[in-house]
Amino acid sequence: MITGYSIIAVPTGIFTSELARNMRPQLNPVTCPNCGKFGHAIAAEFCDRCGHALHI
């Protein structure tokens, strides 16, 4: 019975973790020169916290 549960639980956990990893937004590793926030959207031209222009 325990083997049957593990046959279902292990692949479900692997699938769920991969799905969650792929659904996270991709962030641009740029730090805002004004407020210091790290990680903005890929196409961001302005900081989403303070609105300062990002120099990418």
Secondary structure, DSSP 8 states (H G I E B T S, - for coil): -HHHHHHHHHHHHHHHHHHHHHHS--EEEEE-TTT--EEEETT-SB-TTT--B---
